[in-house]
Amino acid sequence: MDQFIVKPLFGGDTIAWYTPTNVTLWMLLAILAVAALLVLGTSRRAIIPTRTQSIAEMAYGFVYKMVEDVTGKDGIKYFPYIMTLFMFIVFANFLGLIPMAFTTTSHIAVTAVLGFGVFIAVTILGFVKNGTGFLSLFWVESAPLPLRPVLALIELISYFVRPVSHSIRLAGNMMAGHAVLKVFAGFAQVAAIAPIAILGVVAIYGLEVLVAFIQAYVFTILTCVYLKDALHPHH
C-alpha cells in the first residue's frame, strides 16, 4: 500500500543510500521529538514539575526500573542505550499514527538495524565479560547428559533467531495495524456501511495507540533479557 512506499523527498525515482526520503524525515522527527522531551522539557527543572517534565521523568523512571529489575545492578551502566532504544521506538510508533505520516518502524530495514544492533552488542559484551564462559549459555547443565548436545544445538539456533524475531515482531505489528486502518478507511467510503466503518476506524486507532506503546515496551524488555544473558550466562 502507498502508506508503506519509500519516496525521495525532493522528487525523482532513484533512491541511493544517501537520498533523503520520507523514512529519513520521520526518523529525524522522532529524534527531534525525543530531544525536545528529554532535553528541552527538563532544561528548567523544578520541584513542582511541568507536564513535560513529568512525562520525561516518568519515562526515565519506567525504563530505569525495567533495566534494574531484569538485568540487576550490573545492567544499570547500559541504561542510556536501552533508554535511547525505547524512546526512539515509542516516538516513531506514535508519530506514525498522525494522519498522512510515515511509520518508520513498519519497515523491516529500520527494525532490523535496531534488532541486529542489540544482538551484536550483547554478543560482544557477553564474550568480553565472560570469555568462553559465555558459551555456557547454550549448555543446559540441569538436563540429562545425553540430551545436553541436542539442547545446545536448539539453544544455539534460537539464539541466532533472536534478531530476526526481535525485528520482525515490531515491524509486523506496526504494519498490520496500519493496514487494518487502511481497510476500514476504505469501507468508510461506502455509504451503506460508512457509520460502522467509521466506528471500526476509531476502535482500531485506539487499539493502535496501545500497540504503539506495547511494542516499544516488548522490544525494550527483550533487549534487557538478552543483556541479562550476556552479563549472567550461567543463570
C-alpha positions as CSV (number, residue, x, y, z in Angstrom):
1,M,0.0,0.0,0.0
2,D,1.1,3.6,-0.7
3,Q,1.5,4.3,3.0
4,F,4.5,2.0,3.2
5,I,6.2,3.2,0.0
6,V,9.6,4.8,0.4
7,K,9.8,8.0,-1.6
8,P,12.5,10.6,-2.2
9,L,11.8,13.9,-0.5
10,F,12.8,16.0,-3.5
11,G,11.3,14.1,-6.4
12,G,12.8,11.6,-8.7
13,D,12.6,7.8,-8.9
14,T,16.1,6.8,-8.0
15,I,16.9,6.1,-4.3
16,A,20.5,5.7,-3.2
17,W,21.9,5.2,0.3
18,Y,22.4,9.0,0.6
19,T,19.0,10.0,-0.8
20,P,16.8,11.9,1.7
21,T,13.4,10.0,1.8
22,N,10.2,10.1,3.8
23,V,11.8,7.5,6.1
24,T,14.7,9.8,6.7
25,L,12.4,12.7,7.5
26,W,10.2,10.8,10.0
27,M,13.2,9.2,11.7
28,L,14.6,12.7,12.1
29,L,11.3,14.0,13.5
30,A,11.3,11.1,16.0
31,I,14.8,12.0,17.2
32,L,13.9,15.7,17.5
33,A,10.7,14.8,19.5
34,V,12.8,12.7,21.9
35,A,15.3,15.6,22.3
36,A,12.5,18.1,22.8
37,L,11.0,15.9,25.6
38,L,14.1,14.8,27.4
39,V,16.4,17.9,26.8
40,L,14.2,20.9,26.4
41,G,11.4,19.6,28.6
42,T,13.8,19.2,31.5
43,S,16.1,22.2,30.9
44,R,14.2,24.2,33.6
45,R,13.6,21.5,36.2
46,A,11.5,22.5,39.2
47,I,10.4,20.8,42.4
48,I,6.8,21.2,41.1
49,P,7.3,19.8,37.6
50,T,5.6,20.9,34.4
51,R,3.6,18.4,32.4
52,T,6.5,17.9,30.0
53,Q,9.0,17.4,32.9
54,S,6.6,14.9,34.5
55,I,6.3,12.9,31.3
56,A,10.1,12.9,30.9
57,E,10.6,11.8,34.5
58,M,8.0,9.1,34.2
59,A,9.7,7.7,31.0
60,Y,13.1,7.8,32.7
61,G,11.9,6.0,35.8
62,F,9.9,3.5,33.8
63,V,12.8,2.4,31.8
64,Y,15.3,2.6,34.6
65,K,13.1,0.3,36.8
66,M,12.8,-2.1,33.9
67,V,16.5,-2.3,33.4
68,E,17.2,-2.7,37.1
69,D,14.5,-5.4,37.6
70,V,15.5,-7.5,34.6
71,T,19.3,-7.2,34.4
72,G,20.1,-6.3,38.0
73,K,22.6,-3.7,39.2
74,D,25.2,-4.8,36.7
75,G,23.0,-3.7,33.8
76,I,22.4,-0.1,35.0
77,K,25.5,1.1,33.2
78,Y,23.9,0.2,29.9
79,F,20.7,2.1,30.7
80,P,21.4,5.1,28.3
81,Y,21.5,2.7,25.3
82,I,18.2,1.0,26.3
83,M,16.6,4.3,27.1
84,T,17.5,5.6,23.7
85,L,16.0,2.5,22.0
86,F,12.8,2.8,23.9
87,M,12.3,6.5,23.4
88,F,13.1,6.3,19.6
89,I,10.8,3.4,19.0
90,V,7.9,4.8,21.1
91,F,8.1,8.2,19.4
92,A,8.4,6.6,15.9
93,N,5.4,4.5,16.6
94,F,3.3,7.4,17.9
95,L,4.3,9.8,15.1
96,G,3.2,7.1,12.6
97,L,-0.3,7.4,13.9
98,I,-0.6,11.0,12.7
99,P,-2.7,11.2,9.5
100,M,-0.5,11.3,6.4
101,A,2.6,10.4,8.4
102,F,5.0,7.6,7.7
103,T,5.6,4.8,10.2
104,T,9.3,4.1,10.1
105,T,9.1,1.1,12.4
106,S,6.8,-0.6,9.9
107,H,9.8,-1.2,7.7
108,I,12.0,-4.2,8.4
109,A,15.0,-2.3,7.2
110,V,14.7,0.0,10.2
111,T,13.7,-2.6,12.8
112,A,16.4,-5.0,11.5
113,V,19.1,-2.4,12.2
114,L,17.8,-2.0,15.8
115,G,17.4,-5.8,16.3
116,F,20.8,-6.8,14.9
117,G,22.4,-3.9,16.7
118,V,21.1,-5.3,20.0
119,F,22.2,-8.8,19.0
120,I,25.7,-7.8,18.0
121,A,26.2,-5.6,21.1
122,V,25.1,-8.2,23.6
123,T,27.1,-11.0,21.9
124,I,30.3,-8.9,22.0
125,L,29.5,-7.9,25.6
126,G,28.9,-11.5,26.6
127,F,32.4,-12.6,25.3
128,V,34.1,-9.5,26.7
129,K,32.6,-10.0,30.2
130,N,32.8,-13.8,30.4
131,G,35.2,-15.0,27.7
132,T,34.5,-18.5,26.6
133,G,32.3,-18.9,29.7
134,F,29.6,-17.1,27.7
135,L,29.1,-20.4,25.7
136,S,27.7,-21.9,28.9
137,L,24.5,-20.1,27.9
138,F,23.9,-22.9,25.4
139,W,24.8,-25.8,27.7
140,V,21.9,-26.8,29.9
141,E,23.6,-28.3,32.9
142,S,20.3,-29.2,34.6
143,A,19.3,-31.5,31.7
144,P,20.3,-35.2,31.5
145,L,23.8,-35.6,29.9
146,P,22.6,-37.4,26.7
147,L,20.2,-34.6,26.0
148,R,22.6,-31.7,26.5
149,P,24.1,-31.7,23.0
150,V,20.7,-31.7,21.4
151,L,19.5,-28.9,23.7
152,A,22.7,-27.0,23.0
153,L,22.0,-27.1,19.3
154,I,18.4,-25.9,19.9
155,E,19.6,-23.1,22.1
156,L,22.2,-22.1,19.5
157,I,19.6,-21.9,16.8
158,S,17.2,-20.0,19.0
159,Y,20.0,-17.6,19.9
160,F,20.7,-16.7,16.3
161,V,17.0,-16.4,15.5
162,R,16.7,-13.7,18.2
163,P,17.5,-10.7,16.0
164,V,15.1,-11.9,13.3
165,S,12.2,-12.3,15.6
166,H,13.1,-9.2,17.5
167,S,12.9,-7.0,14.4
168,I,10.0,-8.8,12.6
169,R,7.8,-8.7,15.6
170,L,7.9,-4.9,15.8
171,A,7.7,-4.3,12.0
172,G,4.9,-6.8,11.6
173,N,2.7,-5.5,14.3
174,M,3.1,-1.9,13.1
175,M,2.4,-2.8,9.5
176,A,-0.6,-5.0,10.3
177,G,-2.3,-2.3,12.4
178,H,-1.9,0.4,9.8
179,A,-3.1,-2.0,7.1
180,V,-6.3,-2.7,9.0
181,L,-6.8,1.0,9.5
182,K,-6.5,1.5,5.7
183,V,-9.0,-1.3,5.1
184,F,-11.6,0.2,7.4
185,A,-11.0,3.7,6.0
186,G,-11.7,2.3,2.5
187,F,-15.0,0.8,3.7
188,A,-15.9,4.2,5.2
189,Q,-16.3,5.5,1.6
190,V,-19.3,3.1,1.1
191,A,-22.4,5.0,2.2
192,A,-24.3,1.9,3.3
193,I,-21.7,0.8,5.9
194,A,-19.9,4.1,6.5
195,P,-21.1,4.5,10.1
196,I,-19.9,1.0,11.1
197,A,-16.6,1.5,9.2
198,I,-16.0,4.8,11.0
199,L,-16.6,3.2,14.4
200,G,-14.2,0.5,13.3
201,V,-11.6,3.1,12.4
202,V,-12.0,4.8,15.8
203,A,-11.7,1.4,17.7
204,I,-8.7,0.2,15.7
205,Y,-7.0,3.6,16.1
206,G,-7.4,3.4,19.9
207,L,-6.0,-0.1,19.8
208,E,-3.1,1.1,17.7
209,V,-2.3,3.7,20.3
210,L,-2.0,0.9,22.8
211,V,0.0,-1.3,20.5
212,A,2.4,1.6,19.7
213,F,3.5,1.7,23.4
214,I,3.3,-2.1,24.0
215,Q,5.6,-2.9,21.0
216,A,8.2,-0.4,22.2
217,Y,7.9,-2.0,25.7
218,V,8.3,-5.5,24.3
219,F,11.3,-4.6,22.2
220,T,12.9,-2.9,25.2
221,I,12.3,-5.6,27.7
222,L,13.5,-8.3,25.3
223,T,16.7,-6.2,25.0
224,C,17.0,-6.3,28.8
225,V,16.5,-10.1,28.8
226,Y,19.3,-10.5,26.2
227,L,21.5,-8.2,28.1
228,K,20.9,-10.3,31.3
229,D,22.0,-13.4,29.4
230,A,25.2,-11.6,28.3
231,L,26.0,-10.5,31.8
232,H,25.0,-13.7,33.6
233,P,25.1,-16.6,31.2
234,H,25.3,-19.2,34.0
235,H,21.8,-18.3,35.4
